[in-house]
Amino acid sequence: MSNRDFDIVVYGASGFTGRLVAEYMHKQYGRTVNWAMAGRSETKLAQVRDEMGISQDTPLVVADADDAASLKAMAENTKVLLTTVGPYQLYGSPVVAACAAAGTDYVDLSGEPGWMHEMIGAHDAAAKASGARIVHSCGFDSIPFDMGVYFLQKNAQEKLGTHCNQVRGRVRAMNGEFSGGTAASLNATMAALGKNPELLKVLANPFSLAITAKGTHQGPEQPADNAIYEDEMTGMWVAPFIMAAINTKNVHRSNALLGHAYGEDFKYDEMMVTGAGEEGKAMAEFMAGHNPLIGEGVPQPGEGPDKASREAGNYDVLFIGLTGDGQRIEASVGGDLDPGYGSTSKMLAESAMCLLRECSAQNGGVGGGIYTPAPAMGEALIKRLCDNAGLYFKLEG
């Protein structure tokens, strides 16, 4: 890929999240990285570039999800393609196909497990053959969770001498809005279910993405995550966490791709901590009956909070690991911006940078295939996120 014009192309740069990624690339890396902005309209891209104060030297690339030739040209001309153009089940398939064929590394923000399952079946072999590393879910879905479990397991091996065969993810704080893209993806998934009821099997199976050359791994029954209860591990009430449906599948896929480093009997669940006592129980009951992605006030694709709101957001997730011999270890992961936009845009950009720099083929990175963040980038990504993106990974206790 040494003869390609661009290091990174930001596809969807005129959309809300794409703008934030482009702004971050400009402020963090300037033209020290040869990156470009891509989208359907050159005029709109130029307008966004000027509005965001991005260098006039930043190239513009015209590409449309409905124009296979333009996607092919874009993929063949860059080392890493970063795409924010979703819902991915509506617009992402030809982009993945183009990158898999061209040997181009790829990162996205997908929280759409049905579509990801389809992409593994359709393009994993081609990506392996071409050397393309296709990495889904490089935003709030699912980096803090996937990388949090990876971080905990690495420390369990170092400090306890064994892996944790059960990890509990507990969201202690999440201040900020869900993205309009997440809501649109949910709506697209519901529409897809209406057309293809078989998709329900993929969505209901926690191991549906745990696909390797040996087939789909089927592990033990997983902890219940669809009801409120008083959690004995934290002493707090917990409620279902809306993003668990995608995060848990990605964590199990990571485990499978890492050769079941967490064990073939690994159990993982995620819940939202709502507090102690009667107040905690009341909040858990409220949250269990409230879907933040449905109803009035949900951001639409292309919309999002202003800068002050993004900077006022944050999140914090506790991971409790239990080993087979009864040892316990805890870690936490958090970020200093709202999860859906501010932190997500930085995580996505740093994922692209990690594939480009630390995890390149020349640096001994993984070979081609369809990945989750942990097996694709590991500790190199954690370092980048801590150094540049406002995240922390730390042991507790």
Contacts in CASP RR format, 6 or more apart in sequence:
PFRMAT RR
TARGET T0000
AUTHOR 0000-0000-0000
METHOD contacts of the structure
MODEL  1
MSNRDFDIVVYGASGFTGRLVAEYMHKQYGRTVNWAMAGRSETKLAQVRD
EMGISQDTPLVVADADDAASLKAMAENTKVLLTTVGPYQLYGSPVVAACA
AAGTDYVDLSGEPGWMHEMIGAHDAAAKASGARIVHSCGFDSIPFDMGVY
FLQKNAQEKLGTHCNQVRGRVRAMNGEFSGGTAASLNATMAALGKNPELL
KVLANPFSLAITAKGTHQGPEQPADNAIYEDEMTGMWVAPFIMAAINTKN
VHRSNALLGHAYGEDFKYDEMMVTGAGEEGKAMAEFMAGHNPLIGEGVPQ
PGEGPDKASREAGNYDVLFIGLTGDGQRIEASVGGDLDPGYGSTSKMLAE
SAMCLLRECSAQNGGVGGGIYTPAPAMGEALIKRLCDNAGLYFKLEG
1 79 0 8 1.000
1 103 0 8 1.000
1 104 0 8 1.000
4 76 0 8 1.000
4 77 0 8 1.000
4 78 0 8 1.000
4 79 0 8 1.000
5 34 0 8 1.000
5 36 0 8 1.000
5 59 0 8 1.000
5 77 0 8 1.000
5 78 0 8 1.000
6 34 0 8 1.000
6 35 0 8 1.000
6 36 0 8 1.000
6 59 0 8 1.000
6 61 0 8 1.000
6 77 0 8 1.000
6 78 0 8 1.000
6 79 0 8 1.000
7 33 0 8 1.000
7 34 0 8 1.000
7 35 0 8 1.000
7 78 0 8 1.000
7 79 0 8 1.000
7 80 0 8 1.000
7 356 0 8 1.000
8 25 0 8 1.000
8 33 0 8 1.000
8 34 0 8 1.000
8 35 0 8 1.000
8 36 0 8 1.000
8 78 0 8 1.000
8 79 0 8 1.000
8 80 0 8 1.000
8 81 0 8 1.000
8 82 0 8 1.000
8 352 0 8 1.000
8 353 0 8 1.000
8 356 0 8 1.000
9 35 0 8 1.000
9 36 0 8 1.000
9 37 0 8 1.000
9 38 0 8 1.000
9 61 0 8 1.000
9 74 0 8 1.000
9 77 0 8 1.000
9 78 0 8 1.000
9 80 0 8 1.000
9 81 0 8 1.000
9 82 0 8 1.000
10 18 0 8 1.000
10 21 0 8 1.000
10 22 0 8 1.000
10 25 0 8 1.000
10 35 0 8 1.000
10 36 0 8 1.000
10 37 0 8 1.000
10 38 0 8 1.000
10 82 0 8 1.000
10 84 0 8 1.000
11 38 0 8 1.000
11 39 0 8 1.000
11 61 0 8 1.000
11 63 0 8 1.000
11 74 0 8 1.000
11 81 0 8 1.000
11 82 0 8 1.000
11 83 0 8 1.000
11 84 0 8 1.000
11 85 0 8 1.000
11 95 0 8 1.000
12 18 0 8 1.000
12 37 0 8 1.000
12 38 0 8 1.000
12 39 0 8 1.000
12 83 0 8 1.000
12 84 0 8 1.000
12 85 0 8 1.000
13 19 0 8 1.000
13 21 0 8 1.000
13 22 0 8 1.000
13 37 0 8 1.000
13 38 0 8 1.000
13 39 0 8 1.000
13 45 0 8 1.000
13 48 0 8 1.000
13 84 0 8 1.000
14 37 0 8 1.000
14 39 0 8 1.000
14 40 0 8 1.000
14 41 0 8 1.000
14 44 0 8 1.000
14 45 0 8 1.000
14 47 0 8 1.000
14 48 0 8 1.000
15 48 0 8 1.000
15 84 0 8 1.000
15 302 0 8 1.000
16 301 0 8 1.000
16 302 0 8 1.000
16 303 0 8 1.000
16 304 0 8 1.000
16 341 0 8 1.000
17 84 0 8 1.000
17 109 0 8 1.000
17 179 0 8 1.000
17 181 0 8 1.000
17 302 0 8 1.000
17 341 0 8 1.000
17 344 0 8 1.000
17 345 0 8 1.000
17 348 0 8 1.000
18 84 0 8 1.000
18 345 0 8 1.000
19 48 0 8 1.000
19 52 0 8 1.000
20 341 0 8 1.000
20 342 0 8 1.000
20 345 0 8 1.000
21 82 0 8 1.000
21 84 0 8 1.000
21 345 0 8 1.000
21 348 0 8 1.000
21 349 0 8 1.000
22 37 0 8 1.000
22 48 0 8 1.000
22 49 0 8 1.000
22 52 0 8 1.000
22 54 0 8 1.000
22 58 0 8 1.000
23 52 0 8 1.000
23 54 0 8 1.000
23 345 0 8 1.000
24 345 0 8 1.000
24 346 0 8 1.000
24 349 0 8 1.000
25 33 0 8 1.000
25 35 0 8 1.000
25 349 0 8 1.000
26 52 0 8 1.000
26 53 0 8 1.000
26 54 0 8 1.000
26 55 0 8 1.000
26 58 0 8 1.000
28 349 0 8 1.000
28 388 0 8 1.000
29 35 0 8 1.000
29 353 0 8 1.000
30 55 0 8 1.000
31 55 0 8 1.000
31 57 0 8 1.000
31 58 0 8 1.000
33 353 0 8 1.000
33 356 0 8 1.000
35 58 0 8 1.000
36 58 0 8 1.000
36 59 0 8 1.000
36 60 0 8 1.000
36 61 0 8 1.000
36 78 0 8 1.000
37 45 0 8 1.000
37 48 0 8 1.000
37 49 0 8 1.000
37 54 0 8 1.000
37 58 0 8 1.000
37 59 0 8 1.000
37 60 0 8 1.000
37 61 0 8 1.000
38 45 0 8 1.000
38 60 0 8 1.000
38 61 0 8 1.000
38 62 0 8 1.000
38 63 0 8 1.000
38 74 0 8 1.000
39 45 0 8 1.000
39 61 0 8 1.000
39 62 0 8 1.000
39 63 0 8 1.000
39 64 0 8 1.000
39 85 0 8 1.000
40 62 0 8 1.000
40 63 0 8 1.000
40 64 0 8 1.000
41 62 0 8 1.000
42 60 0 8 1.000
42 62 0 8 1.000
45 60 0 8 1.000
45 62 0 8 1.000
46 60 0 8 1.000
48 54 0 8 1.000
49 56 0 8 1.000
49 58 0 8 1.000
49 60 0 8 1.000
61 74 0 8 1.000
61 77 0 8 1.000
62 70 0 8 1.000
63 70 0 8 1.000
63 71 0 8 1.000
63 73 0 8 1.000
63 74 0 8 1.000
64 70 0 8 1.000
64 71 0 8 1.000
65 71 0 8 1.000
65 85 0 8 1.000
65 91 0 8 1.000
65 92 0 8 1.000
65 94 0 8 1.000
65 95 0 8 1.000
68 94 0 8 1.000
68 98 0 8 1.000
71 94 0 8 1.000
71 95 0 8 1.000
71 98 0 8 1.000
72 98 0 8 1.000
72 101 0 8 1.000
72 102 0 8 1.000
74 81 0 8 1.000
74 98 0 8 1.000
75 81 0 8 1.000
75 95 0 8 1.000
75 98 0 8 1.000
75 99 0 8 1.000
75 101 0 8 1.000
75 102 0 8 1.000
75 103 0 8 1.000
75 104 0 8 1.000
76 98 0 8 1.000
76 102 0 8 1.000
76 104 0 8 1.000
78 104 0 8 1.000
79 104 0 8 1.000
79 105 0 8 1.000
79 356 0 8 1.000
80 104 0 8 1.000
80 105 0 8 1.000
80 106 0 8 1.000
80 107 0 8 1.000
80 352 0 8 1.000
80 355 0 8 1.000
80 356 0 8 1.000
81 95 0 8 1.000
81 99 0 8 1.000
81 104 0 8 1.000
81 105 0 8 1.000
81 106 0 8 1.000
81 107 0 8 1.000
82 106 0 8 1.000
82 107 0 8 1.000
82 108 0 8 1.000
82 348 0 8 1.000
82 349 0 8 1.000
82 351 0 8 1.000
82 352 0 8 1.000
83 92 0 8 1.000
83 95 0 8 1.000
83 106 0 8 1.000
83 107 0 8 1.000
83 108 0 8 1.000
84 108 0 8 1.000
84 109 0 8 1.000
84 348 0 8 1.000
85 91 0 8 1.000
85 92 0 8 1.000
85 95 0 8 1.000
86 92 0 8 1.000
86 109 0 8 1.000
86 181 0 8 1.000
86 184 0 8 1.000
86 185 0 8 1.000
86 301 0 8 1.000
87 112 0 8 1.000
87 181 0 8 1.000
87 184 0 8 1.000
87 185 0 8 1.000
87 187 0 8 1.000
87 188 0 8 1.000
87 189 0 8 1.000
88 108 0 8 1.000
88 110 0 8 1.000
88 111 0 8 1.000
88 112 0 8 1.000
88 115 0 8 1.000
88 185 0 8 1.000
89 112 0 8 1.000
89 114 0 8 1.000
89 115 0 8 1.000
89 118 0 8 1.000
89 185 0 8 1.000
89 188 0 8 1.000
89 189 0 8 1.000
89 192 0 8 1.000
90 188 0 8 1.000
92 108 0 8 1.000
92 115 0 8 1.000
93 115 0 8 1.000
93 118 0 8 1.000
93 119 0 8 1.000
93 122 0 8 1.000
95 106 0 8 1.000
96 106 0 8 1.000
96 119 0 8 1.000
96 122 0 8 1.000
96 123 0 8 1.000
96 134 0 8 1.000
97 122 0 8 1.000
97 123 0 8 1.000
97 126 0 8 1.000
98 104 0 8 1.000
99 105 0 8 1.000
99 106 0 8 1.000
99 127 0 8 1.000
99 132 0 8 1.000
99 134 0 8 1.000
100 123 0 8 1.000
100 126 0 8 1.000
100 127 0 8 1.000
100 130 0 8 1.000
100 132 0 8 1.000
100 134 0 8 1.000
100 369 0 8 1.000
101 126 0 8 1.000
101 130 0 8 1.000
102 130 0 8 1.000
102 132 0 8 1.000
103 127 0 8 1.000
103 130 0 8 1.000
103 131 0 8 1.000
103 132 0 8 1.000
103 368 0 8 1.000
104 132 0 8 1.000
105 132 0 8 1.000
105 133 0 8 1.000
105 134 0 8 1.000
105 135 0 8 1.000
105 352 0 8 1.000
105 355 0 8 1.000
105 356 0 8 1.000
106 132 0 8 1.000
106 133 0 8 1.000
106 134 0 8 1.000
106 135 0 8 1.000
107 135 0 8 1.000
107 138 0 8 1.000
107 348 0 8 1.000
107 351 0 8 1.000
107 352 0 8 1.000
107 355 0 8 1.000
108 135 0 8 1.000
108 136 0 8 1.000
108 137 0 8 1.000
108 138 0 8 1.000
108 348 0 8 1.000
109 137 0 8 1.000
109 138 0 8 1.000
109 139 0 8 1.000
109 141 0 8 1.000
109 344 0 8 1.000
109 348 0 8 1.000
110 116 0 8 1.000
110 136 0 8 1.000
110 137 0 8 1.000
110 141 0 8 1.000
110 185 0 8 1.000
111 136 0 8 1.000
111 137 0 8 1.000
111 141 0 8 1.000
111 142 0 8 1.000
111 182 0 8 1.000
111 185 0 8 1.000
111 246 0 8 1.000
112 185 0 8 1.000
112 188 0 8 1.000
112 189 0 8 1.000
112 246 0 8 1.000
113 202 0 8 1.000
113 203 0 8 1.000
113 208 0 8 1.000
113 209 0 8 1.000
113 245 0 8 1.000
113 246 0 8 1.000
113 249 0 8 1.000
114 189 0 8 1.000
114 192 0 8 1.000
114 199 0 8 1.000
114 202 0 8 1.000
114 203 0 8 1.000
114 208 0 8 1.000
116 136 0 8 1.000
116 137 0 8 1.000
116 209 0 8 1.000
116 370 0 8 1.000
117 202 0 8 1.000
117 208 0 8 1.000
117 209 0 8 1.000
117 211 0 8 1.000
119 134 0 8 1.000
119 136 0 8 1.000
119 370 0 8 1.000
120 209 0 8 1.000
120 211 0 8 1.000
120 370 0 8 1.000
121 211 0 8 1.000
123 134 0 8 1.000
123 370 0 8 1.000
124 134 0 8 1.000
124 211 0 8 1.000
124 369 0 8 1.000
124 370 0 8 1.000
126 132 0 8 1.000
127 133 0 8 1.000
127 134 0 8 1.000
127 368 0 8 1.000
127 369 0 8 1.000
127 370 0 8 1.000
128 367 0 8 1.000
128 368 0 8 1.000
128 369 0 8 1.000
130 368 0 8 1.000
131 361 0 8 1.000
131 367 0 8 1.000
131 368 0 8 1.000
131 369 0 8 1.000
132 368 0 8 1.000
132 369 0 8 1.000
133 355 0 8 1.000
133 359 0 8 1.000
133 366 0 8 1.000
133 367 0 8 1.000
133 368 0 8 1.000
133 369 0 8 1.000
133 371 0 8 1.000
133 376 0 8 1.000
134 368 0 8 1.000
134 369 0 8 1.000
134 370 0 8 1.000
134 371 0 8 1.000
135 351 0 8 1.000
135 355 0 8 1.000
135 370 0 8 1.000
135 371 0 8 1.000
135 372 0 8 1.000
135 373 0 8 1.000
135 376 0 8 1.000
135 377 0 8 1.000
136 250 0 8 1.000
136 370 0 8 1.000
136 371 0 8 1.000
136 372 0 8 1.000
137 143 0 8 1.000
137 146 0 8 1.000
137 246 0 8 1.000
137 250 0 8 1.000
137 372 0 8 1.000
137 373 0 8 1.000
138 347 0 8 1.000
138 348 0 8 1.000
138 351 0 8 1.000
138 352 0 8 1.000
138 373 0 8 1.000
139 340 0 8 1.000
139 343 0 8 1.000
139 344 0 8 1.000
139 347 0 8 1.000
139 348 0 8 1.000
139 351 0 8 1.000
140 243 0 8 1.000
140 315 0 8 1.000
140 339 0 8 1.000
140 340 0 8 1.000
140 343 0 8 1.000
140 344 0 8 1.000
140 347 0 8 1.000
141 182 0 8 1.000
141 243 0 8 1.000
141 246 0 8 1.000
141 247 0 8 1.000
141 250 0 8 1.000
142 243 0 8 1.000
142 246 0 8 1.000
142 247 0 8 1.000
142 250 0 8 1.000
142 251 0 8 1.000
142 372 0 8 1.000
142 373 0 8 1.000
143 347 0 8 1.000
143 351 0 8 1.000
143 373 0 8 1.000
143 381 0 8 1.000
143 385 0 8 1.000
144 315 0 8 1.000
144 317 0 8 1.000
144 333 0 8 1.000
144 334 0 8 1.000
144 335 0 8 1.000
144 339 0 8 1.000
144 391 0 8 1.000
145 169 0 8 1.000
145 243 0 8 1.000
145 247 0 8 1.000
145 250 0 8 1.000
145 251 0 8 1.000
145 270 0 8 1.000
145 317 0 8 1.000
145 333 0 8 1.000
146 247 0 8 1.000
146 250 0 8 1.000
146 251 0 8 1.000
146 254 0 8 1.000
146 372 0 8 1.000
146 373 0 8 1.000
146 374 0 8 1.000
147 333 0 8 1.000
147 373 0 8 1.000
147 374 0 8 1.000
147 378 0 8 1.000
147 381 0 8 1.000
147 382 0 8 1.000
147 385 0 8 1.000
147 393 0 8 1.000
148 317 0 8 1.000
148 319 0 8 1.000
148 331 0 8 1.000
148 333 0 8 1.000
148 393 0 8 1.000
149 167 0 8 1.000
149 251 0 8 1.000
149 254 0 8 1.000
149 262 0 8 1.000
149 268 0 8 1.000
149 319 0 8 1.000
149 374 0 8 1.000
150 254 0 8 1.000
150 374 0 8 1.000
150 378 0 8 1.000
150 382 0 8 1.000
151 319 0 8 1.000
151 331 0 8 1.000
151 333 0 8 1.000
151 382 0 8 1.000
151 393 0 8 1.000
152 164 0 8 1.000
152 167 0 8 1.000
152 319 0 8 1.000
152 321 0 8 1.000
152 329 0 8 1.000
152 330 0 8 1.000
152 331 0 8 1.000
153 163 0 8 1.000
153 164 0 8 1.000
153 167 0 8 1.000
153 261 0 8 1.000
153 262 0 8 1.000
154 379 0 8 1.000
155 329 0 8 1.000
155 331 0 8 1.000
155 395 0 8 1.000
156 162 0 8 1.000
156 163 0 8 1.000
156 164 0 8 1.000
156 321 0 8 1.000
156 323 0 8 1.000
156 327 0 8 1.000
156 329 0 8 1.000
157 163 0 8 1.000
159 329 0 8 1.000
160 323 0 8 1.000
160 327 0 8 1.000
160 329 0 8 1.000
162 323 0 8 1.000
162 324 0 8 1.000
162 325 0 8 1.000
162 327 0 8 1.000
163 261 0 8 1.000
163 262 0 8 1.000
163 263 0 8 1.000
163 323 0 8 1.000
164 262 0 8 1.000
164 321 0 8 1.000
164 322 0 8 1.000
164 323 0 8 1.000
164 324 0 8 1.000
164 329 0 8 1.000
165 262 0 8 1.000
165 263 0 8 1.000
165 265 0 8 1.000
165 266 0 8 1.000
165 267 0 8 1.000
165 322 0 8 1.000
165 323 0 8 1.000
165 324 0 8 1.000
166 223 0 8 1.000
166 266 0 8 1.000
166 267 0 8 1.000
166 268 0 8 1.000
166 321 0 8 1.000
166 322 0 8 1.000
167 251 0 8 1.000
167 262 0 8 1.000
167 266 0 8 1.000
167 267 0 8 1.000
167 268 0 8 1.000
167 319 0 8 1.000
167 320 0 8 1.000
167 321 0 8 1.000
167 322 0 8 1.000
168 223 0 8 1.000
168 231 0 8 1.000
168 233 0 8 1.000
168 268 0 8 1.000
168 269 0 8 1.000
168 270 0 8 1.000
168 271 0 8 1.000
168 319 0 8 1.000
168 320 0 8 1.000
168 321 0 8 1.000
168 322 0 8 1.000
169 268 0 8 1.000
169 269 0 8 1.000
169 270 0 8 1.000
169 271 0 8 1.000
169 317 0 8 1.000
169 318 0 8 1.000
169 319 0 8 1.000
169 320 0 8 1.000
170 231 0 8 1.000
170 233 0 8 1.000
170 234 0 8 1.000
170 236 0 8 1.000
170 238 0 8 1.000
170 270 0 8 1.000
170 271 0 8 1.000
170 272 0 8 1.000
170 273 0 8 1.000
170 317 0 8 1.000
170 318 0 8 1.000
170 319 0 8 1.000
170 320 0 8 1.000
171 241 0 8 1.000
171 270 0 8 1.000
171 271 0 8 1.000
171 272 0 8 1.000
171 273 0 8 1.000
171 315 0 8 1.000
171 316 0 8 1.000
171 317 0 8 1.000
171 318 0 8 1.000
172 273 0 8 1.000
172 316 0 8 1.000
172 317 0 8 1.000
172 318 0 8 1.000
172 332 0 8 1.000
173 314 0 8 1.000
173 315 0 8 1.000
173 316 0 8 1.000
174 272 0 8 1.000
174 315 0 8 1.000
174 316 0 8 1.000
174 339 0 8 1.000
175 312 0 8 1.000
175 313 0 8 1.000
175 314 0 8 1.000
175 315 0 8 1.000
175 338 0 8 1.000
176 305 0 8 1.000
176 309 0 8 1.000
176 312 0 8 1.000
176 313 0 8 1.000
176 338 0 8 1.000
176 339 0 8 1.000
176 340 0 8 1.000
177 299 0 8 1.000
177 304 0 8 1.000
177 305 0 8 1.000
177 309 0 8 1.000
177 338 0 8 1.000
177 340 0 8 1.000
177 341 0 8 1.000
178 242 0 8 1.000
178 292 0 8 1.000
178 293 0 8 1.000
178 298 0 8 1.000
178 299 0 8 1.000
178 340 0 8 1.000
179 299 0 8 1.000
179 304 0 8 1.000
179 340 0 8 1.000
179 341 0 8 1.000
179 344 0 8 1.000
180 298 0 8 1.000
180 299 0 8 1.000
180 300 0 8 1.000
180 301 0 8 1.000
180 302 0 8 1.000
180 303 0 8 1.000
180 304 0 8 1.000
181 299 0 8 1.000
181 301 0 8 1.000
181 302 0 8 1.000
182 293 0 8 1.000
182 340 0 8 1.000
183 293 0 8 1.000
183 294 0 8 1.000
183 298 0 8 1.000
183 299 0 8 1.000
183 300 0 8 1.000
184 300 0 8 1.000
184 301 0 8 1.000
186 293 0 8 1.000
186 294 0 8 1.000
189 199 0 8 1.000
189 203 0 8 1.000
192 199 0 8 1.000
193 199 0 8 1.000
193 200 0 8 1.000
193 203 0 8 1.000
201 208 0 8 1.000
202 208 0 8 1.000
203 245 0 8 1.000
206 222 0 8 1.000
206 248 0 8 1.000
206 249 0 8 1.000
206 252 0 8 1.000
207 216 0 8 1.000
207 217 0 8 1.000
207 218 0 8 1.000
207 219 0 8 1.000
207 249 0 8 1.000
207 252 0 8 1.000
208 216 0 8 1.000
208 249 0 8 1.000
209 249 0 8 1.000
209 250 0 8 1.000
209 252 0 8 1.000
209 253 0 8 1.000
209 372 0 8 1.000
210 216 0 8 1.000
210 217 0 8 1.000
210 249 0 8 1.000
210 252 0 8 1.000
210 253 0 8 1.000
210 255 0 8 1.000
210 256 0 8 1.000
211 217 0 8 1.000
211 253 0 8 1.000
211 256 0 8 1.000
212 256 0 8 1.000
212 257 0 8 1.000
212 259 0 8 1.000
217 252 0 8 1.000
217 256 0 8 1.000
217 260 0 8 1.000
217 264 0 8 1.000
219 264 0 8 1.000
219 265 0 8 1.000
219 266 0 8 1.000
220 265 0 8 1.000
220 266 0 8 1.000
220 267 0 8 1.000
222 248 0 8 1.000
222 267 0 8 1.000
222 268 0 8 1.000
222 269 0 8 1.000
223 267 0 8 1.000
223 268 0 8 1.000
223 269 0 8 1.000
224 269 0 8 1.000
225 240 0 8 1.000
225 241 0 8 1.000
225 244 0 8 1.000
225 248 0 8 1.000
225 269 0 8 1.000
225 270 0 8 1.000
225 271 0 8 1.000
226 240 0 8 1.000
227 240 0 8 1.000
227 288 0 8 1.000
228 237 0 8 1.000
228 238 0 8 1.000
228 239 0 8 1.000
228 240 0 8 1.000
228 274 0 8 1.000
228 281 0 8 1.000
228 284 0 8 1.000
228 285 0 8 1.000
228 287 0 8 1.000
228 288 0 8 1.000
229 237 0 8 1.000
229 238 0 8 1.000
230 236 0 8 1.000
230 237 0 8 1.000
230 238 0 8 1.000
230 281 0 8 1.000
231 237 0 8 1.000
231 238 0 8 1.000
231 271 0 8 1.000
231 273 0 8 1.000
233 320 0 8 1.000
234 273 0 8 1.000
234 318 0 8 1.000
234 320 0 8 1.000
235 276 0 8 1.000
236 273 0 8 1.000
236 274 0 8 1.000
236 275 0 8 1.000
236 276 0 8 1.000
236 280 0 8 1.000
237 273 0 8 1.000
237 274 0 8 1.000
237 275 0 8 1.000
237 276 0 8 1.000
237 277 0 8 1.000
237 280 0 8 1.000
237 281 0 8 1.000
237 283 0 8 1.000
237 284 0 8 1.000
238 271 0 8 1.000
238 272 0 8 1.000
238 273 0 8 1.000
238 274 0 8 1.000
238 284 0 8 1.000
239 271 0 8 1.000
239 272 0 8 1.000
239 274 0 8 1.000
239 283 0 8 1.000
239 284 0 8 1.000
239 285 0 8 1.000
239 287 0 8 1.000
239 288 0 8 1.000
240 271 0 8 1.000
240 272 0 8 1.000
240 287 0 8 1.000
240 288 0 8 1.000
241 270 0 8 1.000
241 271 0 8 1.000
241 272 0 8 1.000
242 291 0 8 1.000
242 292 0 8 1.000
242 293 0 8 1.000
243 270 0 8 1.000
244 269 0 8 1.000
244 270 0 8 1.000
244 271 0 8 1.000
247 270 0 8 1.000
248 268 0 8 1.000
248 269 0 8 1.000
248 270 0 8 1.000
250 372 0 8 1.000
250 373 0 8 1.000
251 268 0 8 1.000
251 372 0 8 1.000
252 266 0 8 1.000
252 268 0 8 1.000
253 372 0 8 1.000
254 372 0 8 1.000
254 373 0 8 1.000
254 374 0 8 1.000
254 375 0 8 1.000
255 261 0 8 1.000
255 262 0 8 1.000
255 263 0 8 1.000
255 266 0 8 1.000
257 371 0 8 1.000
257 372 0 8 1.000
257 375 0 8 1.000
258 374 0 8 1.000
258 375 0 8 1.000
260 266 0 8 1.000
272 284 0 8 1.000
272 287 0 8 1.000
273 318 0 8 1.000
274 280 0 8 1.000
274 281 0 8 1.000
274 283 0 8 1.000
274 284 0 8 1.000
274 287 0 8 1.000
275 283 0 8 1.000
275 284 0 8 1.000
292 298 0 8 1.000
299 305 0 8 1.000
304 341 0 8 1.000
305 338 0 8 1.000
305 341 0 8 1.000
309 338 0 8 1.000
310 337 0 8 1.000
310 338 0 8 1.000
310 341 0 8 1.000
310 342 0 8 1.000
311 337 0 8 1.000
311 338 0 8 1.000
312 338 0 8 1.000
313 336 0 8 1.000
313 337 0 8 1.000
313 338 0 8 1.000
313 339 0 8 1.000
314 334 0 8 1.000
314 335 0 8 1.000
314 336 0 8 1.000
314 337 0 8 1.000
314 338 0 8 1.000
315 334 0 8 1.000
315 335 0 8 1.000
315 339 0 8 1.000
315 343 0 8 1.000
316 332 0 8 1.000
316 333 0 8 1.000
316 334 0 8 1.000
316 335 0 8 1.000
317 332 0 8 1.000
317 333 0 8 1.000
317 334 0 8 1.000
318 330 0 8 1.000
318 331 0 8 1.000
318 332 0 8 1.000
318 396 0 8 1.000
319 330 0 8 1.000
319 331 0 8 1.000
319 332 0 8 1.000
319 333 0 8 1.000
320 328 0 8 1.000
320 329 0 8 1.000
320 330 0 8 1.000
321 328 0 8 1.000
321 329 0 8 1.000
321 330 0 8 1.000
322 328 0 8 1.000
323 329 0 8 1.000
329 395 0 8 1.000
330 395 0 8 1.000
330 396 0 8 1.000
330 397 0 8 1.000
331 393 0 8 1.000
331 394 0 8 1.000
331 395 0 8 1.000
331 396 0 8 1.000
332 392 0 8 1.000
332 393 0 8 1.000
332 394 0 8 1.000
332 396 0 8 1.000
333 391 0 8 1.000
333 392 0 8 1.000
333 393 0 8 1.000
334 391 0 8 1.000
334 392 0 8 1.000
334 393 0 8 1.000
335 343 0 8 1.000
335 390 0 8 1.000
335 391 0 8 1.000
335 392 0 8 1.000
336 343 0 8 1.000
336 390 0 8 1.000
336 391 0 8 1.000
337 343 0 8 1.000
337 346 0 8 1.000
337 390 0 8 1.000
343 389 0 8 1.000
343 390 0 8 1.000
343 391 0 8 1.000
346 385 0 8 1.000
346 388 0 8 1.000
346 389 0 8 1.000
346 390 0 8 1.000
347 385 0 8 1.000
347 389 0 8 1.000
347 391 0 8 1.000
349 389 0 8 1.000
350 381 0 8 1.000
350 384 0 8 1.000
350 385 0 8 1.000
350 388 0 8 1.000
350 389 0 8 1.000
351 373 0 8 1.000
351 377 0 8 1.000
351 381 0 8 1.000
353 384 0 8 1.000
354 377 0 8 1.000
354 380 0 8 1.000
354 381 0 8 1.000
354 384 0 8 1.000
355 376 0 8 1.000
355 377 0 8 1.000
357 363 0 8 1.000
358 377 0 8 1.000
358 380 0 8 1.000
358 384 0 8 1.000
359 365 0 8 1.000
359 366 0 8 1.000
359 376 0 8 1.000
359 377 0 8 1.000
359 380 0 8 1.000
359 381 0 8 1.000
361 367 0 8 1.000
366 375 0 8 1.000
366 376 0 8 1.000
373 381 0 8 1.000
382 393 0 8 1.000
385 391 0 8 1.000
385 393 0 8 1.000
386 392 0 8 1.000
386 393 0 8 1.000
END
